[in-house]
Amino acid sequence: MPELPDLSLYVQAIGARCVGHPLVRVRLASPFLLRTVDPPLDAFEGLPLRDVHLLGKRLVFTFPESLYLVLHLMIAGRLHWKAAGAKVPGKIGLAAFDFDDGALTLTEAGSKRRASLHAVRGAEALAAMDPGGLDVLRADLGTFQAALTRERHTLKRALTDPRLFSGIGNAYSDEILHAAQLSPMRQTHQLDADDIARLHAATQETLQLWITRLRERLGEAFPEKVTAFVEGMAAHGRYGHPCPRCGTPIQRLVYATNEANYCPTCQTGGKLLADRALSRLLREDWPRSLDELEEHKVVRMIKAQGTSEQSQGRPGTRDTKP
């Protein structure tokens, strides 16, 4: 799912191309995209785009007369800038927003259609769509601490909760926690003042670093390849690769449809994390450290070799030439 650094690229690129230009029409290729009926989409036709900004992970297009189009890309939704009147792609195309100088097309990979578009009238109706997460780039330490400790969660869950923090998802929470040298499974109520201050600084510095870095890489182009796995990340998507800080192989904890990538040396005191189901399944066999993990690998390799040798020595498998 696009997160704050990725979405900031869309805001910048769309603003440069579309703000001040009239929206000629909206072409829907999938009726399931539009989740509201009032105001109708034709109410936006001919109105100039005044602004585009973020509301959590939603893109908000602001028009005169207090009209708004609110777009949530979800996991696989992506935007593209095409020539005016460009055709909406067949299988993955959802919509096109036609401006007088080009077309902003929306696609969504996969078979599930999760992206959504809301047409909204009035500031109050728009505010009702705000999940309430804190703008972490502007939050001081006290405000950040209050949001972090409002509920008891793991740090991974707290950072990715849109009701607590705005714009942080699976990828950048990994990067933030790696920078702060904190375990993704650490409980929010277990942090001391130094931990919270370090996490606050890491959150702001990591997100700002990637906003700047991605903008520099993009230049004046439109962000056509937005992905959760970005070259240069320290932990996310780096399973098995060396930690850039200490060289320890990055480990991965998979749970539900998400995962947490972390460095055992830098973040968990050398301990390997296990989800509850896997821990119950393996019990005492679950490796607790990197050394135990390596021992398990050696044991499995020896057993595999022994099984292979036994199969080669079974009756009927030898060369029976006289």
C-alpha positions in Angstrom: 0.0 0.0 0.0 1.4 3.4 -0.9 2.5 5.2 2.3 3.3 8.9 3.2 6.6 9.2 1.2 5.0 7.5 -1.9 1.7 9.5 -1.6 3.7 12.8 -1.3 5.1 12.0 -4.8 1.5 11.8 -6.1 0.6 15.1 -4.4 3.6 16.9 -5.9 3.2 15.4 -9.4 -0.6 15.9 -9.6 -0.4 19.4 -8.2 2.2 20.4 -10.8 0.1 19.1 -13.6 -3.5 19.6 -12.6 -4.0 22.4 -10.1 -5.6 25.3 -11.8 -6.9 23.1 -14.7 -10.6 22.2 -15.1 -11.7 18.7 -14.7 -13.4 17.9 -18.0 -15.0 14.6 -16.9 -14.5 11.4 -14.9 -14.7 8.2 -16.8 -15.5 5.1 -14.7 -14.4 1.8 -16.0 -15.5 0.0 -12.8 -18.8 1.0 -11.1 -17.6 -0.5 -7.9 -14.9 2.2 -7.5 -17.5 5.0 -6.7 -18.9 4.6 -3.2 -21.2 7.7 -3.1 -24.0 9.1 -5.2 -24.4 12.6 -3.8 -22.9 14.8 -5.2 -22.9 13.2 -8.7 -19.7 13.1 -10.6 -21.0 15.5 -13.3 -21.2 18.2 -10.6 -17.4 18.4 -10.8 -17.2 18.8 -14.6 -15.7 22.1 -15.7 -14.6 23.0 -12.2 -10.9 23.9 -11.7 -8.8 21.8 -9.3 -7.8 24.1 -6.5 -5.6 21.8 -4.4 -4.6 18.2 -3.8 -3.6 17.0 -0.3 -3.5 14.0 1.9 -6.1 12.9 4.5 -4.4 9.9 6.1 -3.6 7.7 3.1 -6.4 9.2 1.0 -5.8 11.7 -1.8 -8.2 14.7 -1.6 -8.9 16.7 -4.7 -10.4 20.1 -3.8 -12.8 21.9 -6.1 -14.8 25.1 -5.8 -18.2 25.1 -4.0 -16.7 22.9 -1.2 -16.7 19.8 -3.5 -14.1 17.1 -2.9 -13.1 13.9 -4.6 -11.5 11.5 -2.1 -9.4 8.6 -3.5 -8.1 5.7 -1.5 -5.6 3.6 -3.5 -5.6 0.8 -0.9 -3.0 -1.9 -1.6 -2.7 -2.2 -5.4 -4.2 1.1 -6.7 -1.8 3.2 -8.8 -2.1 6.5 -10.7 -0.6 7.3 -14.1 -0.4 10.5 -16.2 -1.4 10.0 -19.8 -2.2 12.1 -22.8 -5.6 13.8 -22.9 -8.4 11.3 -23.7 -6.1 8.3 -23.2 -7.9 5.0 -23.0 -8.5 3.4 -19.6 -6.5 0.1 -19.5 -8.7 -3.0 -20.1 -8.3 -5.5 -17.2 -6.8 -3.3 -14.5 -8.2 0.1 -15.4 -10.7 1.6 -13.0 -11.1 5.2 -14.0 -9.7 8.3 -15.8 -9.8 11.8 -14.6 -9.7 14.0 -17.7 -8.2 17.4 -17.4 -7.7 19.8 -20.3 -3.9 19.1 -20.4 -3.9 15.3 -19.8 -5.6 12.3 -18.2 -5.0 10.9 -14.7 -5.7 7.2 -15.0 -6.3 4.8 -12.1 -5.4 1.1 -12.2 -5.5 -1.7 -9.6 -3.6 -4.9 -10.0 -5.1 -8.2 -8.9 -8.6 -9.6 -9.0 -9.9 -7.8 -5.9 -11.2 -4.3 -6.2 -10.4 -2.4 -3.0 -9.7 1.1 -4.2 -12.4 3.6 -3.5 -13.6 7.0 -4.7 -15.9 9.2 -2.7 -17.5 12.4 -4.0 -18.0 14.7 -1.0 -19.8 18.0 -0.4 -18.8 20.3 2.5 -15.9 20.5 4.9 -17.8 18.6 7.6 -18.4 15.6 5.3 -14.7 15.6 4.4 -13.6 15.8 8.0 -15.8 12.7 8.8 -13.6 10.7 6.5 -10.5 11.5 8.5 -9.4 8.4 10.5 -7.8 10.7 13.0 -4.2 9.7 12.8 -1.5 12.2 14.0 0.5 14.1 11.4 3.9 12.7 12.6 6.0 15.1 10.6 4.6 18.1 12.5 4.0 16.5 15.9 6.1 17.4 18.9 7.4 14.8 21.3 4.6 15.3 23.8 1.8 14.9 21.2 3.6 11.9 19.7 3.9 10.2 23.1 0.2 10.8 23.9 -0.8 9.1 20.6 1.7 6.3 21.0 0.6 5.4 24.5 -3.1 6.0 24.2 -3.7 2.2 23.7 -1.7 -0.9 24.5 -0.3 -2.3 21.3 2.9 -3.6 19.8 5.0 -0.9 18.2 4.4 -2.4 14.8 0.7 -2.2 15.2 0.7 1.2 16.8 2.7 2.8 14.0 0.5 1.3 11.3 -2.8 2.2 13.0 -4.4 5.0 11.0 -6.3 6.1 14.1 -3.0 6.8 15.9 -0.6 7.9 13.1 -1.2 9.1 9.6 0.4 7.6 6.5 2.6 4.9 8.1 2.2 1.4 6.8 4.0 -1.9 6.8 7.1 -0.8 4.9 8.1 2.4 6.6 7.2 1.1 10.1 10.0 -1.5 9.5 12.4 1.3 8.5 11.4 3.5 11.5 11.8 0.7 14.1 15.1 -0.3 12.6 16.4 3.3 12.8 15.1 3.5 16.4 16.6 0.1 17.3 13.4 -1.1 18.8 11.6 -4.4 18.4 8.4 -4.5 16.4 6.8 -6.6 19.1 7.8 -4.3 22.0 4.7 -3.1 23.8 4.0 0.6 23.8 3.5 0.7 27.6 6.9 -0.8 28.1 8.8 2.1 26.6 10.7 4.6 28.8 11.2 8.3 28.0 14.5 7.7 26.1 12.8 5.0 23.9 9.9 7.3 23.0 12.2 10.2 22.2 14.3 7.9 20.0 11.2 6.6 18.2 9.8 10.1 17.7 13.1 11.3 16.1 13.4 8.1 14.0 9.8 8.5 12.7 10.3 12.0 11.6 13.8 11.6 10.2 13.0 8.3 8.4 9.9 9.6 6.7 11.5 12.9 5.7 14.6 11.1 4.4 12.5 9.0 2.1 10.3 11.8 0.9 13.5 13.7 0.0 15.2 10.7 -1.5 12.2 9.6 -3.6 11.6 13.1 -4.9 15.2 13.4 -5.9 15.1 10.1 -7.7 11.9 11.1 -9.5 12.8 14.6 -10.6 10.1 16.1 -12.8 8.7 12.7 -13.9 5.3 11.3 -12.8 5.7 8.4 -10.2 4.7 5.4 -12.4 6.4 2.7 -10.3 5.3 3.1 -6.7 6.3 0.0 -4.7 6.7 -1.1 -1.1 10.1 -2.5 -1.8 12.5 0.4 -2.5 16.2 0.1 -3.2 18.2 1.4 -0.2 15.8 0.3 2.5 17.5 -1.0 5.6 15.1 -3.7 6.8 11.8 -3.9 4.8 12.0 -6.5 2.0 15.6 -7.3 3.0 15.1 -10.7 4.6 18.4 -12.6 4.7 20.4 -9.6 3.6 22.9 -8.1 6.0 21.8 -5.3 8.3 23.5 -2.1 7.1 24.4 -1.2 10.7 25.8 -4.5 12.1 25.8 -7.0 9.2 23.5 -9.5 10.9 21.0 -11.1 8.4 17.6 -9.4 8.5 14.9 -11.7 9.8 11.2 -11.7 9.1 8.1 -12.4 11.2 5.0 -13.2 9.1 1.6 -12.8 10.6 -1.8 -12.7 8.9 -1.3 -10.8 5.6 1.6 -8.7 7.0 5.2 -9.1 7.9 7.7 -7.4 10.1 11.4 -7.2 9.0 13.9 -6.6 11.7 17.6 -7.0 12.8 17.9 -9.4 15.8 21.2 -7.8 16.9 20.1 -4.2 16.7 16.4 -4.5 17.7 15.7 -7.6 19.8 18.9 -8.3 21.7 19.7 -11.3 19.5 16.4 -13.0 19.9 14.3 -14.4 17.0 10.7 -13.4 17.0 7.9 -16.0 16.4 4.2 -15.6 15.9 2.0 -17.3 18.5 0.8 -20.1 16.1 4.3 -21.0 15.0 5.6 -20.9 18.6 2.8 -23.3 19.7 3.5 -25.6 16.8 7.3 -25.8 17.3 7.3 -25.3 21.1 10.9 -26.1 22.3 12.1 -26.6 18.8 11.7 -22.9 17.9 15.2 -21.4 17.7 15.5 -18.5 20.1 18.7 -16.9 18.7 20.7 -16.7 15.5 23.1 -19.3 16.8 20.3 -21.8 17.4 18.9 -20.9 13.9 22.2 -21.8 12.3 22.3 -25.1 14.3 18.8 -26.0 13.1 19.9 -25.3 9.5 22.9 -27.6 9.9 20.8 -30.4 11.4 18.3 -30.1 8.6 21.0 -30.2 6.0 22.6 -33.4 7.6 19.1 -35.1 7.8 18.4 -34.2 4.2 21.8 -35.6 3.1 21.1 -38.8 5.1 17.7 -39.2 3.6 19.2 -38.8 0.1 21.9 -41.4 0.8 19.4 -43.9 2.1 17.2 -43.5 -0.9 20.2 -44.1 -3.2 21.1 -47.3 -1.2 17.6 -48.9 -1.4 17.2 -52.3 -3.1 16.5 -51.9 -6.7 18.2 -48.6 -7.0 21.8 -49.8 -7.4 23.5 -50.6 -10.6 22.8 -54.3 -11.1 25.3 -55.0 -14.0 27.2 -58.3 -13.6 
